[in-house]
């Protein structure tokens, strides 16, 4: 009986010594994901998308910038001034197909073209250019700006998708590291337990209480568990290296030390880190998903393109009217009796190019509508599937925890019977194998549950506020 008490005491110490070892430092999931959110270079790359969208918007706004134009032509030959032509203009395009223009001309020379002749002080003009058909409601300038705005919103949505995928991949890497670490600890505990049992059996053999075959069987068990421990150790190191590939600090990649170990996140920590605390159990809101937002903004941009192509079917009818005066300071000189006007009309006969462009734009819109419908249904089904998986894994986890507890009772009882001479080492090994299998299964289901929570985060396209800001 004394041997049994000593053995049970040693077994209890073996299980708890690893967790209380000060040489090991835990690295929580919250700390891990915090490093990823703050320092990973892919986040900086994702932010480049925002800069690209802003740059495109700035470029499109340039189509409405006021312009100053100056043309100067001169010719002199054999001391004869043929002509000096100066034409300076200030143009202000506005939203619709309208452009305001102020102009100054000063032309001199002996061989000046008659229609270029102006007063000695020069000629001032102020007027407007209007597209009365094609280009009035929408034109290339307006379409470019509208599409640039939609593209900027689209880049924000695409950036959210990149960030969400990065955090999901990093979370899965941490959970696999956690699973490998727990698997190694299971084999470490059973290896130590089997070693203590082997020592106790050897003492019993020396005292003549046990047969030599029992020591051999106990030794084989120790070696089997050590073999599993080495394999789990390799798996843990590889998983740790992969998880550390998501850790950066000031553009320098980090790597886990051997003494750094993962920690099982609580429900609150998991929900807080992945911003899942606002998701209700029956929530199926996916309209704000980054993928759908990106597709919707793309559809809006294509719709602008369709409107532009439809407008191209109209004829070109451009009208210009300019008031003329020889003195810009005297506003009364600008009157309807002095003017310069122009009307320009053109229209293709068959409109084949325009009709083809319009048809292509309509087909692109039809295609994006199909994609939005399919993506919306897919995301909705994935959300339902993941939530169903989480519920099932929670139930499985409760069941396997009960199984593990029962196997522990069976193993402890079998060990007591063995040292009392009422059982065999074969039965102990069988009970122990079943307990290891159930603990490994418990570890696997726990990590599957954590991964399913991360999958829900990924399917819903959540981006934590700390990253967005």
Secondary structure as UniProt FT lines:
FT   HELIX           2..17
FT   TURN            18..20
FT   TURN            22..23
FT   STRAND          25..27
FT   HELIX           29..39
FT   HELIX           41..61
FT   HELIX           62..64
FT   STRAND          67..77
FT   TURN            78..79
FT   STRAND          80..93
FT   STRAND          98..108
FT   TURN            110..111
FT   HELIX           114..116
FT   TURN            120..121
FT   STRAND          123..131
FT   TURN            134..135
FT   HELIX           140..206
FT   TURN            207..208
FT   HELIX           212..244
FT   TURN            245..246
FT   STRAND          248..249
FT   TURN            250..251
FT   STRAND          252..253
FT   TURN            258..259
FT   STRAND          260..262
FT   HELIX           267..273
FT   TURN            274..275
FT   TURN            277..278
FT   TURN            281..282
FT   TURN            287..288
FT   HELIX           290..311
FT   TURN            312..313
FT   STRAND          316..325
FT   TURN            328..329
FT   HELIX           331..333
FT   TURN            336..337
FT   STRAND          339..346
FT   HELIX           352..419
FT   TURN            420..421
FT   HELIX           425..459
FT   TURN            460..461
FT   HELIX           465..468
//
